[in-house]
Amino acid sequence: MRFSRILLCLATAAVATLPATACTDSNAPDRTGLGSYALVSVNGAPLPLTVIDQPTLKISVQDGALVLAANKSYTQTLGVLIVTDGVAAPIEHLSCTGSYARSGNTFTLTSVESDACSGVTATGTLDGNTLTVTDDQGEILVFRR
């Protein structure tokens, strides 16, 4: 889940849910942690977030999500906007998949290595409707329902 590396690799290439119901009360909060979370910030900076800003190239993260499924798998997506010489390409949707383990409110997420993913392990902490994920390089992603 090393987004900076993912974005740089994909930018270089571009340029050269299963919700669970734990209670019968539909108004009760979902305490299982399963479901979809929207990405709200990376390293404390809110979205949209510009990760490269050069005279002829601008790359920004527009949105993202993390979906935790009941079968202990997850999918993480990012919507990336690439602007080259002032011309915006359609938003590119990047996706990583993997598995997770849970102990209390702590999650360990392990991504599958692919062209878009570096195959790292990250930890997440669920606090109410906020899931804060930190990768092995210290990058912090905050997701919220």
C-alpha positions in Angstrom: 0.0 0.0 0.0 2.8 2.3 -0.7 0.8 4.9 -2.7 3.7 7.2 -3.5 5.6 4.4 -5.2 2.4 3.1 -6.9 1.6 6.6 -8.2 5.1 7.2 -9.4 5.3 3.9 -11.2 1.9 4.3 -12.8 2.5 7.9 -13.6 5.7 6.9 -15.4 3.8 4.2 -17.3 1.0 6.6 -18.2 3.3 9.4 -19.3 6.4 7.4 -21.2 -18.1 -4.8 -1.0 -19.3 -6.9 1.2 -21.0 -5.0 4.1 -21.9 -7.0 7.2 -24.8 -6.5 9.6 -23.8 -7.5 13.1 -27.1 -6.3 14.7 -30.7 -6.5 13.7 -31.1 -2.8 14.5 -30.5 -1.1 11.1 -29.6 2.1 13.0 -26.9 0.5 15.1 -23.3 1.1 14.1 -21.4 -1.7 12.3 -18.8 -2.8 14.8 -17.4 -5.6 12.6 -15.3 -3.2 10.6 -16.4 -4.8 7.4 -17.5 -2.6 4.5 -16.3 0.4 2.5 -14.3 3.3 3.7 -13.5 6.4 1.7 -9.9 7.8 1.6 -10.0 11.3 3.3 -6.3 12.1 3.8 -2.7 10.9 3.1 0.0 11.9 5.6 -2.4 14.5 7.1 -3.2 16.2 3.8 -6.8 16.1 2.6 -7.9 15.0 -0.9 -7.5 15.9 -3.6 -3.8 15.7 -3.0 -1.1 16.7 -5.6 1.8 14.3 -5.4 3.8 15.6 -8.4 3.6 19.3 -9.5 6.0 20.1 -12.3 5.7 22.5 -15.2 4.7 19.8 -17.7 3.3 17.1 -15.4 0.9 17.2 -12.5 -0.4 14.1 -10.7 -3.0 14.2 -8.0 -5.0 11.6 -6.0 -8.6 12.6 -6.4 -10.3 9.9 -4.3 -9.8 6.4 -2.9 -11.5 3.6 -1.0 -10.7 0.6 1.1 -13.2 -2.3 1.2 -12.9 -5.0 3.9 -14.8 -8.2 2.9 -16.1 -10.9 5.2 -13.7 -13.5 3.6 -10.7 -11.6 5.0 -9.8 -10.0 1.6 -9.6 -6.4 0.9 -9.5 -4.1 -2.1 -8.0 -0.7 -2.1 -8.5 1.8 -4.9 -7.2 5.2 -5.9 -8.5 7.7 -8.5 -5.5 9.5 -10.0 -5.6 12.5 -12.3 -2.7 13.0 -14.6 -2.3 16.3 -16.4 0.4 16.5 -19.1 1.2 19.8 -20.7 -2.0 21.2 -19.4 -4.1 18.4 -20.8 -6.0 16.2 -18.3 -6.3 12.5 -19.1 -9.4 10.6 -17.8 -9.0 9.7 -14.1 -7.1 6.5 -13.8 -8.4 4.0 -11.3 -5.7 2.0 -9.6 -6.5 -1.1 -7.5 -4.7 -3.3 -5.1 -6.0 -6.4 -3.4 -4.8 -8.5 -0.6 -5.8 -10.2 2.7 -6.2 -9.0 6.2 -6.2 -10.3 9.7 -7.9 -8.6 12.7 -7.2 -8.6 16.4 -9.6 -6.4 18.3 -9.6 -3.0 16.5 -6.2 -3.6 14.8 -5.9 -4.9 11.2 -2.9 -6.3 9.4 -3.3 -5.8 5.7 -1.0 -7.7 3.2 -1.2 -6.7 -0.4 -0.6 -9.0 -3.3 2.3 -7.8 -5.4 1.3 -6.7 -8.9 2.1 -4.0 -11.4 0.2 -1.5 -9.3 1.1 -2.8 -5.8 4.4 -3.4 -4.0 3.2 -6.3 -1.9 3.8 -4.7 1.5 2.2 -5.2 4.9 0.4 -2.4 6.6 -1.4 -2.0 9.9 -4.7 -0.3 10.5 -6.6 0.8 13.6 -10.3 1.2 13.6 -11.7 3.9 15.8 -15.5 4.3 15.3 -16.0 5.0 11.6 -12.3 5.9 11.0 -9.7 3.4 9.8 -6.1 4.7 10.0 -3.6 2.6 8.0 0.1 3.0 8.3 2.5 1.1 5.9 5.9 -0.2 6.6 7.5 3.1 5.5 5.3 5.2 7.8 2.9 6.6 5.2 -0.5 7.3 6.9 -3.8 6.9 5.1 -7.0 7.8 6.8 -10.3 6.2 5.6 -13.7 7.0 6.9 -17.2 5.6 6.4 
